[in-house]
């Protein structure tokens, strides 16, 4: 690389303060040994981390002023990995200098064994003579011993080894790890900005873009997920429909609605994750009821269900909304306290 500054190709919209900062780190050759990407789910933290890895690993010899070049041996390995997966195969299985670990679906924590293997892989010399990059997804679920093992590595950083921790709840990361990392906080975009991105960069129709930018509340990674996987989107719609319908149903119907949201063979950890997501969707519906109450119709998230929301809102008082919001918060706490997730949702259904 020579002194001329590179420009960068970032895959997602939003959080420009972060992409600009990371670009500067690369151009000034001040790349840290550890970063924390923190912020709510579905803002593209992992996508951006992988993209940063691609940029650091790119082997272009100065002819390209844009990183990643997409053509060098390193970039081609990333490309190969994206061609044969639907988000399931990890790049680390293909690129020798890139490693990623995450919480297993049926586990509560990332284990010390996973972290030891990860650290070992990063300690080997680089296959391509450059950086070694490691990403830890769900870093807020590192077990205590796993966090301690990682801390030792962060305390003795090696040059050209970069670790990116991805966390939605930074409060769950030990302060000793946080203090040794560069913290980058991700924010949702405005609805308008997401709409523009979907129309211009993703070339989708205006109606669909309007719908998704609203439903996703400025979370670009969620919009992409819904675009690429209609089953996921349908399932989201089923979650909010179930909640809206509670108002007109008896207890048995409500419980059966909840039961239909849970596939029969979910592990306990999968059920916990699902229940949290459902509660978040339900909170969105309550927020919409409040927006309707105060006539902020243009801010309504689930406007795909606008007519139904409007009819039901007429039968729900602000007091009802606050009571349901309280029931949802209680359910969230109960899930953390290991109450059966389905049972926690049933208690919300009883609050109607
Ligand atoms: Zn390249």
Boltz pocket constraint, residues with backbone or C-beta under 6 A from the ligand:
constraints:
  - pocket:
      binder: B
      contacts: [[A, 54], [A, 57], [A, 58], [A, 59], [A, 60], [A, 68], [A, 69], [A, 70], [A, 71], [A, 72], [A, 73], [A, 74], [A, 75], [A, 76]]
      max_distance: 6.0
